[in-house]
Amino acid sequence: MSAPVRVVICDDQALIRTGLTTIVDAQPDLEVVGECGDGQAGVDLARELRPDVVVMDIRMPVLDGLEATRLLAGAGVEHPVKVLVVTTFNLDEYVYEALRAGASGFLLKDAPPDRLLHGIRTVAMGAALLDPDVTRRLVGRYAARIRPAEGTVQDIPLTPREMEVLRLIADGLSNSEIAAALVISPETVKTFVSRILTKLDLRDRVQAVVFAYRHGLVT
């Protein structure tokens, strides 16, 4: 058997932190190796323990989750740590910035346990996770704050089909949902996604969503 995914839980509310730890530790393939109640402690703990995933709250004392995420996963970090941001919907104004700071994805705190567990496993595997229930509302609501990129849509080096897939990614659709919408196989969607990320020099689906909004592909 492979080693379990090592997780650090960072949330300033002890009850939520305990609940998350209990849910994660109950899984045979996941293991909570540390927990803390503020962003600076989260950064220190992650640098010390090198977990596979940090589950990070946003609003915390000492150092908020946004800055903690930037220190762990932002541009220029030599050994980035995968961060899964959890938030309540009334804090959604911070989530876009968290994604830009390097987070591999986000979930709402009221998501069911199985979605949290799926999120941790997804991020640990190197994929990105955007909660499909809120992606369009969440990122789209703050799209006006995003500085438009220079150039035009015609400058984007994607085929029409790849552009279509990129727009659906930005709408929060999963690979299976994109496959159903375009009447193609999930394997074909995976190939399209891989090509899009390679052509645009993007790390993951999160960066693809940001790219799509910055270039006006979705509104």
Salt bridges, closest charged atoms under 4 A:
ASP11 OD2 - LYS109 NZ 3.11
ASP29 OD2 - ARG121 NE 2.64
GLU35 OE1 - ARG17 NE 3.17
ASP57 OD1 - LYS109 NZ 3.38
GLU67 OE1 - ARG70 NH1 2.66
GLU78 OE2 - HIS79 NE2 3.72
ASP92 OD2 - ARG141 NH1 3.25
ASP131 OD1 - ARG115 NH1 3.33
ASP133 OD2 - ARG115 NH1 2.68
GLU162 OE1 - LYS199 NZ 2.89
GLU164 OE1 - ARG161 NH1 2.98
ASP171 OD1 - ARG136 NH1 2.28
ASP204 OD2 - ARG203 NE 2.88
